[in-house]
Amino acid sequence: MNNSINTNIESIVLHKVGNKHHEEPIVFSDTALEVDDELNEVLSIYFQSHFKSDEQYRFFHDSELELNETYHYVSAIFNNPESIIDQSKNLAKHLYNHSIHPNINGGEFYVVYFKDNFAGVNANEAIGLFKTENKDIFLETDYHSDHFEISTREGININKLDKGCIIYNNSKTEGYILSIVDNINKEKEARYWRDDFLGVVTLKNDFQQTNQFMGITKQFLTKQLPEEYEVNKTDQIELMNKTMDFFKNNETFEKEKFENEVFHDKALIESFKVFDNSYKEKNEIDISDNFDISTQAVKKQSRVYKSVLKLDKNFHIYIHGDKDLIEQGIDENGKKFYKIYYENES
């Protein structure tokens, strides 16, 4: 995502949204914050530098898009930026009504109207929604005459963004284009930000399709394959290496070509097709049989496509090439072993 860190903040409204379950209040502001050039730069870093992924989303509703409340209020701001104070209050109320799990922390809620040239999404304005749920402790030192004093102060670390969303004013009828950050999404209840408050689905693009297909393939190789076939870890790693090589060495994806080059065996291909269709139907995923491969998605998946054979806590064997150069066996004492063949040592 090509976001500008020097984006001009046209207006910013701050409210405090508590936890409704604990009967914590909403504290509204009736005026926008005053932001000078220095603060604009700092806030731009805080609000935008954390959106690293190329994964994009759009607003969604089961029956009618206009019934998605966040979409409705954001559209009103785009139509009339001067309405940001009133619409930000509506957004804060909407967020509050979904802050009902006891583990959800209250925090500051920012509604920001940006003006800039967002080249990556072909838009010149955007709206940001951000929530701070955690505070850090900072040390302050002061010099008085001939000595220093030190004290602590609670505040927001601009290098950490808890929850954020940037909505670009593009593709309104399809639900806009969104980027999302959710760094407090460890538990199921934390998904209230994306699923309940925003109400979004993943946007179908090259990054999303590459990322999801590689994820499905990894699930098949690590979960389904060992249940159907007698395969060892080296066989799994070989297929994972072939999958990664295919996506690294091709610019476009063709499903039939992928299946033939990676799996070869007809029975294995058919097994993958059944798993692929079942997984996509169960998880409501739509992936085309042909798409351009996203290098960013391949880079992301390379972190989980580990070609490492872990042996107890003693050894890690990295397998990058011919699996026939490594043999598995059991000695006369019942101990498992691997035999490795090589030509050069470095």
C-alpha positions in Angstrom: 0.0 0.0 0.0 1.4 3.3 -1.1 0.4 5.7 1.8 2.0 9.1 2.1 3.4 9.8 5.6 3.3 13.6 4.9 -0.5 13.5 4.4 -2.3 16.7 5.3 -4.7 16.3 8.1 -7.6 18.6 7.3 -9.5 17.9 10.5 -9.4 15.5 13.4 -12.0 14.8 16.1 -11.3 12.9 19.3 -13.8 11.2 21.6 -13.4 8.7 24.5 -15.3 5.4 24.1 -15.6 3.2 27.1 -16.7 -0.4 27.6 -20.5 -0.6 27.4 -20.6 -3.9 29.4 -18.9 -2.2 32.3 -21.2 0.9 31.9 -18.2 3.1 31.1 -19.3 6.3 29.4 -18.7 8.0 26.1 -17.1 11.3 26.4 -17.8 13.5 23.3 -15.9 16.5 22.0 -17.9 19.3 20.3 -14.9 20.8 18.5 -12.1 19.5 16.3 -8.6 19.4 17.5 -6.2 22.2 16.6 -3.2 20.7 14.8 -0.1 22.7 13.9 2.5 21.6 11.3 4.7 19.8 13.9 1.8 17.9 15.4 0.5 17.1 11.9 3.8 15.4 11.1 3.8 13.4 14.4 0.2 12.3 14.0 0.7 11.3 10.4 3.5 9.0 11.5 1.3 7.6 14.2 -1.8 7.1 12.0 -0.2 5.9 8.8 3.2 4.2 9.2 1.7 1.0 10.6 -0.2 0.0 7.5 2.4 -2.4 6.0 0.3 -5.0 4.3 -1.1 -4.8 0.7 -4.2 -6.7 1.9 -7.3 -4.5 1.3 -10.9 -4.6 2.4 -14.3 -3.2 1.5 -17.5 -2.5 3.5 -20.1 -5.2 3.4 -23.7 -5.9 4.5 -25.8 -9.0 4.0 -28.8 -7.2 2.5 -27.9 -3.6 1.5 -24.6 -1.8 1.7 -26.2 1.4 2.9 -27.3 -0.5 6.0 -23.6 -0.8 7.1 -23.5 2.0 9.7 -19.8 2.8 9.4 -20.1 3.0 5.6 -23.1 5.3 6.0 -21.4 7.7 8.4 -18.2 7.7 6.4 -20.0 8.5 3.2 -21.7 11.4 4.9 -18.3 12.9 5.8 -17.0 12.4 2.2 -20.1 14.2 0.9 -19.7 17.0 3.4 -16.4 17.2 5.3 -17.8 19.9 7.6 -20.2 17.3 9.1 -17.2 15.4 10.6 -18.0 16.4 14.2 -21.6 15.1 14.1 -20.7 12.0 12.1 -17.8 11.2 14.4 -20.2 11.1 17.3 -22.4 8.7 15.4 -19.3 6.5 14.7 -18.3 6.7 18.4 -21.9 5.6 19.4 -21.7 2.7 16.9 -18.3 1.6 18.3 -19.6 1.9 21.8 -22.6 -0.4 21.0 -20.2 -3.1 19.9 -17.8 -2.7 22.9 -19.8 -5.2 24.9 -17.3 -7.9 25.7 -15.9 -7.5 29.2 -12.3 -7.9 27.9 -12.6 -4.9 25.5 -10.6 -1.9 26.7 -12.0 1.6 26.5 -9.8 4.2 24.8 -9.5 7.3 22.7 -11.3 7.2 19.3 -10.0 9.4 16.5 -11.9 10.3 13.3 -9.5 12.0 10.8 -10.1 13.6 7.4 -7.1 13.4 5.2 -6.4 15.2 1.9 -3.6 14.0 -0.3 -2.8 12.1 -3.5 -3.1 8.4 -2.5 -1.6 7.1 -5.8 -1.8 3.4 -4.8 -5.6 3.5 -4.6 -6.4 6.4 -7.0 -7.9 8.7 -4.4 -7.2 12.2 -3.2 -9.0 12.1 0.2 -9.4 9.5 2.9 -11.0 9.1 6.4 -9.1 7.4 9.2 -10.7 5.7 12.2 -8.3 4.9 15.0 -8.6 3.6 18.6 -6.0 3.6 21.4 -6.6 0.8 23.9 -3.2 0.7 25.7 -0.9 3.3 27.2 2.8 3.2 27.9 4.8 4.7 30.8 7.3 7.3 29.8 10.1 8.9 31.8 10.5 12.6 32.0 13.6 14.4 33.3 13.8 18.0 34.4 16.8 20.1 35.4 16.4 22.4 38.3 19.3 24.7 39.1 21.9 22.1 40.1 20.1 18.8 40.0 17.8 16.6 37.9 14.4 15.3 38.8 12.8 12.3 37.1 9.1 11.4 37.0 6.8 9.1 35.1 3.9 10.0 32.7 1.3 7.8 31.0 0.9 8.4 27.3 0.5 7.0 23.8 3.5 5.5 22.0 3.3 6.7 18.4 5.3 3.6 17.3 2.3 1.4 18.4 -1.1 1.6 16.8 -3.7 -0.6 18.5 -6.5 -0.4 16.0 -6.8 1.6 12.8 -8.6 1.8 9.5 -8.1 4.1 6.5 -11.0 4.4 4.1 -10.1 5.8 0.6 -12.7 7.7 -1.4 -12.7 5.3 -4.3 -15.1 2.6 -5.4 -18.0 3.9 -3.2 -20.7 1.7 -4.8 -18.6 -1.4 -4.1 -17.9 -0.4 -0.5 -14.8 1.8 -0.8 -11.2 0.5 -0.5 -9.9 0.1 3.1 -6.7 -0.7 4.8 -6.8 -2.1 8.4 -4.5 -2.5 11.3 -5.5 -4.5 14.4 -2.6 -5.3 16.7 -4.9 -6.5 19.5 -6.6 -9.3 17.7 -5.4 -12.3 19.7 -8.7 -13.4 21.1 -12.0 -13.9 19.3 -13.7 -11.0 21.2 -11.1 -8.5 19.8 -12.5 -9.0 16.3 -15.3 -6.7 17.1 -13.3 -3.9 15.4 -13.2 -5.5 12.0 -16.3 -7.7 12.0 -18.8 -5.8 14.1 -17.8 -2.1 14.0 -16.4 -1.9 10.5 -18.3 -4.8 8.9 -15.8 -5.5 6.1 -14.7 -8.4 3.8 -11.4 -8.9 2.0 -11.2 -7.2 -1.3 -10.5 -9.6 -4.1 -7.2 -8.6 -5.7 -3.9 -10.2 -6.6 -2.4 -9.9 -3.1 -5.5 -11.5 -1.5 -5.8 -14.3 -4.1 -2.0 -15.2 -3.9 -2.0 -15.0 -0.2 -5.2 -17.1 0.3 -4.3 -19.8 -2.3 -0.8 -20.3 -0.8 -2.5 -20.5 2.6 -4.9 -23.2 1.4 -2.0 -25.2 -0.2 -0.1 -25.1 3.1 -3.1 -26.4 5.0 -3.5 -29.2 2.5 0.2 -30.2 2.7 0.4 -30.1 6.5 -3.0 -31.2 7.6 -4.8 -33.2 4.8 -2.0 -34.9 3.0 -0.7 -36.9 6.0 -4.2 -38.2 6.7 -4.6 -39.6 3.1 -1.1 -40.7 2.3 1.9 -42.2 4.0 4.2 -39.2 3.7 7.1 -38.2 5.9 8.3 -34.7 6.7 10.8 -34.6 3.8 8.0 -35.3 1.3 5.9 -32.5 2.8 8.9 -30.1 2.7 9.6 -31.0 -0.9 6.1 -30.1 -1.9 6.2 -26.9 0.1 9.5 -26.0 -1.6 7.9 -26.7 -5.0 4.9 -24.5 -4.2 7.2 -21.7 -3.1 9.4 -22.0 -6.2 6.3 -21.9 -8.5 5.1 -18.6 -7.0 8.6 -17.1 -7.0 9.3 -18.1 -10.6 6.0 -17.2 -12.3 4.4 -13.8 -12.8 0.9 -15.3 -13.4 -0.9 -18.1 -11.7 -2.7 -20.8 -13.6 -4.3 -23.4 -11.4 -4.0 -26.4 -13.8 -0.3 -25.6 -14.4 0.4 -25.3 -10.7 -1.3 -28.7 -9.9 0.7 -30.5 -12.7 4.1 -28.9 -11.8 3.8 -29.3 -8.0 1.8 -32.5 -7.5 2.3 -34.5 -10.7 0.3 -37.5 -9.5 -3.3 -37.6 -10.7 -4.7 -38.9 -7.4 -2.8 -36.3 -5.5 -4.2 -33.6 -7.8 -7.7 -34.8 -7.3 -7.3 -34.9 -3.6 -6.1 -31.3 -3.6 -9.0 -30.2 -5.8 -11.5 -31.7 -3.3 -9.7 -30.1 -0.3 -9.4 -26.7 -2.2 -13.1 -26.6 -3.1 -14.3 -27.7 0.4 -12.0 -25.2 2.1 -13.1 -22.3 -0.1 -16.8 -23.2 0.4 -16.5 -23.6 4.2 -14.6 -20.3 4.6 -16.6 -18.4 1.9 -13.4 -17.7 -0.1 -13.5 -16.7 -3.8 -10.3 -17.3 -5.7 -10.0 -17.3 -9.5 -8.2 -20.0 -11.4 -6.0 -17.4 -13.1 -4.5 -14.2 -11.5 -1.3 -12.2 -11.4 1.0 -13.3 -8.6 1.7 -10.7 -5.9 5.3 -10.7 -4.9 4.3 -9.0 -1.6 2.0 -11.9 -0.8 4.7 -14.5 -1.7 7.1 -12.7 0.6 4.5 -12.8 3.4 3.9 -16.5 2.9 7.6 -17.3 2.8 7.6 -16.7 6.6 5.3 -19.6 7.2 6.5 -21.9 4.4 9.3 -23.3 6.5 11.5 -25.9 4.9 12.9 -27.0 8.3 13.0 -30.5 9.6 13.1 -30.3 13.5 14.6 -33.2 15.3 13.8 -33.1 19.0 15.5 -30.1 20.5 18.9 -31.0 19.1 18.9 -30.4 15.4 17.2 -28.3 12.6 17.8 -29.5 9.1 17.0 -27.0 6.3 16.0 -28.8 3.1 16.2 -26.6 0.0 16.8 -29.1 -2.9 16.7 -32.8 -3.8 15.0 -34.8 -1.0 16.7 -38.0 -2.3 19.9 -36.8 -0.7 18.4 -37.4 2.7 17.4 -40.8 4.0 15.4 -41.8 7.0 15.8 -45.0 9.0 15.8 -46.8 12.4 18.9 -48.4 13.8 19.1 -51.8 15.7 18.4 -50.0 19.0 15.2 -48.5 17.7 16.6 -45.0 17.4 15.5 -42.9 14.4 18.1 -41.3 12.2 18.6 -39.3 9.0 21.4 -39.9 6.6 22.5 -36.9 4.5 24.6 -37.0 1.3 26.5 -34.0 0.1 29.5 -33.0 -2.0 30.8 -29.7 -0.6 31.0 -28.2 2.8 30.9 -24.5 3.5 
